[in-house]
Amino acid sequence: MTEPDPKADLHRYLQEGREALLWKLDGLSEYDVRRPLTPTGTNLLGLVKHVAGVELGYLGDTFGRPFFDEAPPPWWYTQDGEPNADMWATADESREDIVGLYRQAWAHSDGTIAALPLEATGRVPWWPEERQEATLHHILVRVITDTQRHAGHADIVRELLDGSAGYLNGKDNLAPGDRAWWEEYRQRLERAAREASGG
């Protein structure tokens, strides 16, 4: 890792975010992968669906490589779908279909990344006209940021569901400790918060 390879570095961090996001679905019921756990409806399968769309738009349409040959789904940005239609799965949209679409998005995006230099320019049709042109480098940073942000959301949603936590399968990046250690740690933080607020 001493020779600079910016494209490989960017691709690696994108792939880690992708894998982290899908790992959060493992072992959960259909209800739990769809269950809204925040006041704004954040749910695990919706996060995957959204990020699939992000990749297909930014690393597909932006560089003249549209994924959908025919009419895109009703939640796609070119359609007149309801607000947030890309952030949740209808009862008719299966987990397998959404995860499959995300994996297809990876392959489609990876094709764009492999084919173009970081300096290649694309056009983001949903941005304001004066800023629509962007380089692959800029778009990759944007997609990585979005993917990692939503992987962080998924971390929290999964922990709320069943207590599971960690960054990647086999690489949790958490302090070592059993359930009792974590409970004592949380209580210590609660005491510090109350102390700081004068309570």
One Martini backbone bead per residue (centre of mass of N, CA, C, O) as a GRO file, in nm:
protein
  199
    1MET     BB    1   0.053   0.065   0.015
    2THR     BB    2   0.275   0.275  -0.134
    3GLU     BB    3   0.129   0.293  -0.395
    4PRO     BB    4  -0.047   0.502  -0.577
    5ASP     BB    5  -0.427   0.436  -0.605
    6PRO     BB    6  -0.701   0.607  -0.616
    7LYS     BB    7  -0.912   0.420  -0.746
    8ALA     BB    8  -0.870   0.177  -0.559
    9ASP     BB    9  -0.936   0.323  -0.297
   10LEU     BB   10  -1.222   0.410  -0.366
   11HIS     BB   11  -1.333   0.128  -0.428
   12ARG     BB   12  -1.282  -0.001  -0.151
   13TYR     BB   13  -1.469   0.194   0.016
   14LEU     BB   14  -1.721   0.127  -0.139
   15GLN     BB   15  -1.727  -0.183  -0.085
   16GLU     BB   16  -1.740  -0.168   0.222
   17GLY     BB   17  -2.014  -0.023   0.234
   18ARG     BB   18  -2.179  -0.232   0.085
   19GLU     BB   19  -2.123  -0.474   0.276
   20ALA     BB   20  -2.224  -0.346   0.536
   21LEU     BB   21  -2.516  -0.304   0.449
   22LEU     BB   22  -2.590  -0.605   0.385
   23TRP     BB   23  -2.513  -0.732   0.660
   24LYS     BB   24  -2.762  -0.601   0.820
   25LEU     BB   25  -2.971  -0.829   0.702
   26ASP     BB   26  -2.874  -1.062   0.847
   27GLY     BB   27  -3.114  -1.272   1.003
   28LEU     BB   28  -3.373  -1.127   0.916
   29SER     BB   29  -3.678  -1.044   0.885
   30GLU     BB   30  -3.903  -0.899   0.688
   31TYR     BB   31  -3.996  -0.699   0.896
   32ASP     BB   32  -3.715  -0.592   1.000
   33VAL     BB   33  -3.608  -0.482   0.715
   34ARG     BB   34  -3.881  -0.275   0.702
   35ARG     BB   35  -3.874  -0.139   0.970
   36PRO     BB   36  -3.955   0.155   1.119
   37LEU     BB   37  -3.713   0.339   1.353
   38THR     BB   38  -3.802   0.629   1.275
   39PRO     BB   39  -3.974   0.918   1.219
   40THR     BB   40  -3.864   0.891   0.896
   41GLY     BB   41  -3.846   0.559   0.830
   42THR     BB   42  -3.599   0.407   0.883
   43ASN     BB   43  -3.468   0.130   0.685
   44LEU     BB   44  -3.288  -0.125   0.558
   45LEU     BB   45  -3.409  -0.180   0.272
   46GLY     BB   46  -3.430   0.119   0.191
   47LEU     BB   47  -3.128   0.176   0.192
   48VAL     BB   48  -3.059  -0.018  -0.036
   49LYS     BB   49  -3.241   0.100  -0.252
   50HIS     BB   50  -3.121   0.383  -0.252
   51VAL     BB   51  -2.821   0.306  -0.318
   52ALA     BB   52  -2.880   0.179  -0.586
   53GLY     BB   53  -2.982   0.443  -0.716
   54VAL     BB   54  -2.731   0.608  -0.676
   55GLU     BB   55  -2.543   0.437  -0.851
   56LEU     BB   56  -2.713   0.434  -1.118
   57GLY     BB   57  -2.704   0.738  -1.151
   58TYR     BB   58  -2.403   0.832  -1.104
   59LEU     BB   59  -2.261   0.554  -1.251
   60GLY     BB   60  -2.450   0.585  -1.510
   61ASP     BB   61  -2.611   0.833  -1.628
   62THR     BB   62  -2.379   1.042  -1.599
   63PHE     BB   63  -2.200   0.838  -1.816
   64GLY     BB   64  -2.396   0.710  -2.037
   65ARG     BB   65  -2.503   0.434  -1.847
   66PRO     BB   66  -2.778   0.310  -1.848
   67PHE     BB   67  -2.960   0.053  -1.693
   68PHE     BB   68  -3.234   0.115  -1.816
   69ASP     BB   69  -3.383   0.024  -2.112
   70GLU     BB   70  -3.646   0.089  -2.007
   71ALA     BB   71  -3.864   0.142  -1.789
   72PRO     BB   72  -3.845   0.256  -1.498
   73PRO     BB   73  -3.918   0.268  -1.198
   74PRO     BB   74  -4.137   0.465  -1.010
   75TRP     BB   75  -3.887   0.560  -0.808
   76TRP     BB   76  -3.741   0.700  -1.014
   77TYR     BB   77  -3.614   1.016  -1.089
   78THR     BB   78  -3.778   1.026  -1.380
   79GLN     BB   79  -4.020   1.000  -1.217
   80ASP     BB   80  -4.355   1.042  -1.048
   81GLY     BB   81  -4.302   0.973  -0.763
   82GLU     BB   82  -4.311   0.947  -0.454
   83PRO     BB   83  -4.193   1.049  -0.182
   84ASN     BB   84  -3.949   0.819  -0.082
   85ALA     BB   85  -3.971   0.555  -0.268
   86ASP     BB   86  -3.649   0.476  -0.221
   87MET     BB   87  -3.688   0.421   0.123
   88TRP     BB   88  -3.880   0.170   0.046
   89ALA     BB   89  -4.068  -0.134   0.066
   90THR     BB   90  -4.286  -0.298  -0.077
   91ALA     BB   91  -4.465  -0.587  -0.061
   92ASP     BB   92  -4.377  -0.654  -0.375
   93GLU     BB   93  -4.084  -0.610  -0.276
   94SER     BB   94  -3.820  -0.796  -0.255
   95ARG     BB   95  -3.532  -0.862  -0.111
   96GLU     BB   96  -3.403  -1.004  -0.355
   97ASP     BB   97  -3.452  -0.773  -0.558
   98ILE     BB   98  -3.297  -0.548  -0.409
   99VAL     BB   99  -3.028  -0.691  -0.372
  100GLY     BB  100  -2.996  -0.756  -0.672
  101LEU     BB  101  -2.990  -0.462  -0.767
  102TYR     BB  102  -2.741  -0.382  -0.606
  103ARG     BB  103  -2.547  -0.585  -0.739
  104GLN     BB  104  -2.591  -0.470  -1.023
  105ALA     BB  105  -2.490  -0.190  -0.954
  106TRP     BB  106  -2.204  -0.267  -0.895
  107ALA     BB  107  -2.135  -0.374  -1.177
  108HIS     BB  108  -2.204  -0.117  -1.329
  109SER     BB  109  -2.015   0.073  -1.173
  110ASP     BB  110  -1.751  -0.088  -1.216
  111GLY     BB  111  -1.751  -0.038  -1.520
  112THR     BB  112  -1.712   0.265  -1.503
  113ILE     BB  113  -1.454   0.270  -1.332
  114ALA     BB  114  -1.281   0.099  -1.533
  115ALA     BB  115  -1.329   0.276  -1.807
  116LEU     BB  116  -1.252   0.538  -1.642
  117PRO     BB  117  -1.114   0.815  -1.562
  118LEU     BB  118  -1.115   1.039  -1.304
  119GLU     BB  119  -1.137   1.288  -1.527
  120ALA     BB  120  -1.395   1.220  -1.619
  121THR     BB  121  -1.692   1.348  -1.770
  122GLY     BB  122  -2.012   1.426  -1.646
  123ARG     BB  123  -2.383   1.430  -1.620
  124VAL     BB  124  -2.612   1.566  -1.383
  125PRO     BB  125  -2.950   1.591  -1.439
  126TRP     BB  126  -3.049   1.680  -1.126
  127TRP     BB  127  -2.886   1.920  -1.145
  128PRO     BB  128  -2.799   2.216  -1.183
  129GLU     BB  129  -2.698   2.335  -1.478
  130GLU     BB  130  -2.424   2.484  -1.369
  131ARG     BB  131  -2.338   2.175  -1.215
  132GLN     BB  132  -2.350   1.903  -1.395
  133GLU     BB  133  -2.055   1.884  -1.413
  134ALA     BB  134  -1.844   1.587  -1.351
  135THR     BB  135  -1.627   1.387  -1.210
  136LEU     BB  136  -1.551   1.076  -1.119
  137HIS     BB  137  -1.416   1.153  -0.860
  138HIS     BB  138  -1.648   1.317  -0.740
  139ILE     BB  139  -1.864   1.093  -0.759
  140LEU     BB  140  -1.723   0.882  -0.585
  141VAL     BB  141  -1.718   1.046  -0.327
  142ARG     BB  142  -2.024   1.079  -0.307
  143VAL     BB  143  -2.100   0.774  -0.301
  144ILE     BB  144  -1.934   0.696  -0.057
  145THR     BB  145  -2.062   0.890   0.141
  146ASP     BB  146  -2.350   0.781   0.113
  147THR     BB  147  -2.295   0.484   0.181
  148GLN     BB  148  -2.162   0.528   0.462
  149ARG     BB  149  -2.394   0.680   0.589
  150HIS     BB  150  -2.603   0.444   0.553
  151ALA     BB  151  -2.439   0.237   0.710
  152GLY     BB  152  -2.469   0.392   0.977
  153HIS     BB  153  -2.770   0.372   0.993
  154ALA     BB  154  -2.774   0.060   0.993
  155ASP     BB  155  -2.627   0.020   1.255
  156ILE     BB  156  -2.847   0.147   1.434
  157VAL     BB  157  -3.093  -0.015   1.346
  158ARG     BB  158  -2.979  -0.293   1.421
  159GLU     BB  159  -2.932  -0.233   1.720
  160LEU     BB  160  -3.235  -0.177   1.780
  161LEU     BB  161  -3.338  -0.461   1.705
  162ASP     BB  162  -3.074  -0.677   1.838
  163GLY     BB  163  -2.771  -0.548   1.916
  164SER     BB  164  -2.620  -0.539   1.670
  165ALA     BB  165  -2.267  -0.480   1.591
  166GLY     BB  166  -2.068  -0.325   1.341
  167TYR     BB  167  -1.894  -0.298   1.043
  168LEU     BB  168  -1.793  -0.600   0.976
  169ASN     BB  169  -1.757  -0.907   0.899
  170GLY     BB  170  -1.493  -0.969   1.124
  171LYS     BB  171  -1.503  -0.625   1.167
  172ASP     BB  172  -1.622  -0.437   1.426
  173ASN     BB  173  -1.469  -0.197   1.584
  174LEU     BB  174  -1.488  -0.283   1.888
  175ALA     BB  175  -1.487  -0.302   2.198
  176PRO     BB  176  -1.416  -0.517   2.428
  177GLY     BB  177  -1.718  -0.696   2.530
  178ASP     BB  178  -1.976  -0.772   2.705
  179ARG     BB  179  -2.292  -0.709   2.797
  180ALA     BB  180  -2.213  -0.601   3.077
  181TRP     BB  181  -2.002  -0.397   2.986
  182TRP     BB  182  -2.196  -0.227   2.806
  183GLU     BB  183  -2.394  -0.150   3.028
  184GLU     BB  184  -2.192  -0.002   3.208
  185TYR     BB  185  -2.101   0.200   2.996
  186ARG     BB  186  -2.379   0.329   2.947
  187GLN     BB  187  -2.422   0.422   3.240
  188ARG     BB  188  -2.177   0.609   3.248
  189LEU     BB  189  -2.278   0.800   3.025
  190GLU     BB  190  -2.538   0.881   3.165
  191ARG     BB  191  -2.406   1.009   3.414
  192ALA     BB  192  -2.240   1.221   3.258
  193ALA     BB  193  -2.483   1.363   3.127
  194ARG     BB  194  -2.622   1.446   3.393
  195GLU     BB  195  -2.390   1.603   3.515
  196ALA     BB  196  -2.354   1.813   3.281
  197SER     BB  197  -2.675   1.904   3.325
  198GLY     BB  198  -2.731   1.897   3.652
  199GLY     BB  199  -2.884   1.596   3.726
   0.00000   0.00000   0.00000
